[in-house]
Amino acid sequence: MTRMKLEPVTGSSSIKAIGHDPATGKLHVQFHNGNTYEHDDVPLEKVAAFTGAVSQGKFYNSKIRGAYTTRKV
């Protein structure tokens, strides 16, 4: 498996970095606690809203967590 490039998130107390592959729709979210989760079929528009959110943690919990097939990586 190729490791996805993650971009650091600034100003979030829970999310450390985010990576998205538009070709596959896979979204990786790395948390400050060390856990990383992969979400399937996340559209680019949702990722743009996520990265631009005032609070990425709140956006993740309300719009991504539980809405997409997820696995811990």
C-alpha positions in Angstrom: 0.0 0.0 0.0 1.3 3.4 -0.9 1.4 5.9 1.9 -0.8 8.9 1.4 0.8 12.3 1.7 -0.8 14.1 4.7 -1.0 17.9 5.0 -0.6 19.3 8.5 -3.7 20.9 10.1 -3.1 24.0 12.2 -5.3 25.2 15.0 -7.1 21.9 15.7 -6.8 20.3 19.1 -7.8 16.9 17.7 -6.8 16.6 14.1 -3.1 16.6 13.2 -3.2 16.1 9.4 -5.5 15.4 6.4 -4.8 13.7 3.1 -7.1 13.1 0.1 -6.7 11.2 -3.1 -9.1 12.6 -5.7 -8.6 9.6 -8.0 -9.9 7.1 -5.4 -11.9 9.4 -3.1 -9.9 8.1 -0.1 -9.6 10.6 2.8 -7.0 10.0 5.5 -7.5 11.8 8.8 -4.7 11.6 11.4 -5.4 12.6 15.0 -3.0 14.0 17.6 -3.5 10.7 19.6 -1.7 8.9 16.7 -4.7 7.2 15.2 -5.3 7.5 11.4 -8.6 6.6 9.7 -9.3 6.1 6.0 -12.7 7.1 4.7 -13.9 5.8 1.3 -15.5 7.8 -1.6 -15.3 11.2 0.0 -16.0 13.8 -2.7 -13.6 16.7 -3.3 -16.2 19.2 -2.4 -16.6 17.7 1.0 -12.8 17.6 1.6 -12.6 21.3 0.6 -15.3 22.2 3.1 -13.5 20.1 5.7 -10.2 21.7 5.2 -11.8 25.2 5.1 -14.0 24.7 8.2 -13.5 27.0 11.2 -13.4 23.8 13.3 -12.1 20.7 11.5 -12.9 18.6 14.6 -16.6 19.6 14.7 -16.9 19.3 10.9 -15.3 15.8 11.0 -17.7 14.7 13.8 -20.8 16.1 12.1 -20.2 15.6 8.4 -17.6 12.8 7.9 -17.5 10.4 10.9 -20.2 7.8 10.4 -21.1 9.0 6.9 -18.5 7.0 4.9 -17.0 3.5 5.1 -14.1 3.9 7.5 -11.2 1.8 8.6 -8.3 2.4 11.0 -4.9 2.4 9.2 
